[in-house]
């Protein structure tokens, strides 16, 4: 059983691999896997009115059969509450139910293209594995180790090194910046998210007390535009997020 979401850790002033400067695109290259990161990233499928949506999410807490995730607001809505949900892990399918959906209060679906920063949401699910294989897959899910205490990069604009995992399990390491919008992180064409990737987490990496890489959640993948991939920034000091996470 995965442990409950640990106390949120304040983002340090100095992070490994982070440096100011203008964001630039980098050519995709094989990336060494960040320890523990894959277990925090899941794919979820919802079906309503004959349409199926698949998206990614970052696990924030697991308690018994209840899972709390942070994902993109455009991936789900209040209308999904009470509906069926599928958790897709390691080729296994775990059936469940949507308990609740809370979108960023500033999110407006009609304005998403013009104001992409608030495109994030928290959802609560109940999953009940129906086989031994599904149970084993479900028990591999882990909450993210830490989340930024405040919006990072700072609102003034900065370039940082980030890590992300797509729906196929491939990890990317790119440079990204929030120069165009304080709440919007862009990384050019080094990684262009496709349908099914939206909702995944964006992380910076800091060395933990044991010297091992420690991923810290700073954003949620939203999608791509003509400039490349982009994500909405999230942090512990957003009141609506703090209210939805276990304490």
N, C-alpha and C positions, 0 to 999 in steps of 0.2 A: 504494500500500500504506500503510495506516495505521501510524503509528509505535507502538512498544511503549509501555505505560503509563509516563508520566513519574514522577519522584520525587514522592511525596505532599507537598503543601505545607501547612505548619502554618497553621491557621486564625487569622487576625489577631484582636487584641483588639477592633479597631474595624472593623465591617463596614458597608458602605453600605446605608442603608435599614433598619437594625436598631435597635429601641428596646425597652426593657423596658416591662412593663405587661400588663394583662389582654388575652388574645386576644379578638378580635371578628370576626364574620362580615362580609364585604364583598360588595357586589353585584357579580356578574360584569361585566366591562367589557373592551373591546378592549385587548389587551396587546401592547406592542411586543416583538417577538421578541428573545430574548437571543442574541447572536452565538455560533454554534458549539454551542448547546445541543441543537438538534434532531438533529444528527449522532451524538450520544451515546445517543440513545433509540431502541430497536428493539422490534418486536413479534415474538414467537416462538410457534410453534404446535407442539404435541406431540400425537400420537395413539397411544393404547394401549387395548387391549381394547374397540375400537369407539367410544371416546370421545375427542373432540378438545378440547384446552384451548389457549386463546390468552391470552397475558399479555405485559406489557411488561418491559423490562430495561434496565439502564444498562451500557453497554460500559466495562469496566475496562482491557482490554488486547486488542490484535490482533497476532498474530504469524503471518505466512504465512496459512494457512487456519484457524488456531485462534483462537477468540474466548472471552474470559472476561467473564462478566457478573455483576452483583449484582442480585438480584430478590427477590420475596417467597417465603418458604419454602413457603407453602401452594400455590404454583403448580406445584411439581414435587417429586420424591422420588428416593431411591436406586433405586427400581424402574424409573426412566426411563433409567438408564444403559445405553448400547448401543442405545437406540431411535432411531427417526428423528425429526428435527427440521426445521422450516421457518423460515427467517429471512424476514420479510416487510418489504420496503423499497421505497418508491416504486412500489407496484403490481407489484413483481417478487417472485418466490419463489426463494429460494436453498436448495437441499436440503442437509441435513447430518446429523450424528450427535451424540448426547449422549455426551460423554466421561466426565464425572463430575458429581456433585451433592454439595455440602457444605452442610448446613443449620446455622444457628446452634445450638450445642450445648444452649442453653436452650430451644429451641423445642419445644413439645408440641402436636401438632395438636388433641388433645382439650381443651386449655386455652386455645385461641386466643382465644375470646371473652372469657375472664376475664383473661388475661395476654397482650395483643397485642404488647407491646414486642419480643420476640425473633423476630418473623415476618420473617426475612430469610435469604437463602442465596446462595451463589456456585456458579455452574455453568460448566463448560468445554464448548465445542462445537467440532466441526470442520465447516466448510461448504465445499462445492465447487460453485461456480457452473457451470451446464451450458450457458449461452448468453452471448453478448456483453453483452446487456442486464442479465442477472443479475450478471455480473462487474463491470460499471460501477456497479451499485447497491451491491454488496458493498464496493467500494473507497471509497464515500462514508462508510462507518462510521468513527467516530473515538472513541478512548478519552476518558473524562471528564478535564478538565484538572487537577482537584484534588479531594481528599476531606478532610473535617474531621479534624484530628489527634486530637481527643478529642470526646466526645459534646457536641453543640451543638443546642439551647440547654443551659445548665448544668442539672444535676439539681435544683437548687432551684426551677426553674420560671421561664419567661420567654416573652415574646411576641416573635416575629421575623417578618420579611417573607420569604416563600419563593416559588419558581417551580417549576412542574410542567408537563408536556406530556402530554395524553391520547393515546389510540390513534389519534385522527383528526388529530393534529398541532397541536391548539389549545393555546396556552400560557396558563397561568393565573398571576396574581400575587395572593396572599392573605396575610393575617396568620394566624399559627398559634402555638400555645403548648403546653407540656408540663406544665401545672399538675396534671393528674390522675395522671400517671404519668411519671417521669423519662425513660423510654425511648420514650414514646408522644407523637407530635405530632398535635394536632387543629386543624382550621381551620373548623369550622362548615359551613354549607351553601353557602358561596360557590362551592365546587367539590365535587360529590358523585361520586366515582369509580364507574364502572359495570363489569360484567364485561368483562375485556379491558384495563382500565386498571391493574389490580393489578401491582405489580412495577416500575413506573416510578420514576424518581428524583425526589427533593425537594432543591431547591438554594437556597442563599443566594447573593447576588451581591456580589462585591467588585471594586473597580477594580484592574485589573492595572497592571504597570509602564508599559504604553503608554497607560494611561488608559481602556482599553476594559473593558466589564463582563466579569468572570471568574466563571463558575458554580462553586460548591464543593458537592459532594455531602454532604448531612447525613442523608438518610433515604430510605426505600423505601415507596412507596404500598402500603397493605394493603387498603383498601376504605372502606366507610362504615357508620355505624350511625345511630341516631336523632338523634344530635347533629350528624352531617355526616361529612366526610372525615377520614381518619386515616392516619398513617404510622409505621413503626418507625424509630427513629434508628440510624444506623450511623456508625462512625468508625474511623480508622486504629489507635487503641489497643486495638481488640478483637483479641485474639490470634488467634482462629480466622480472622478476615478477613486479617490480615497474613500468615498462613502460606499463604494461597491465592493471593495476588497476586504477580505477577512483581516481582523486586527489581532 
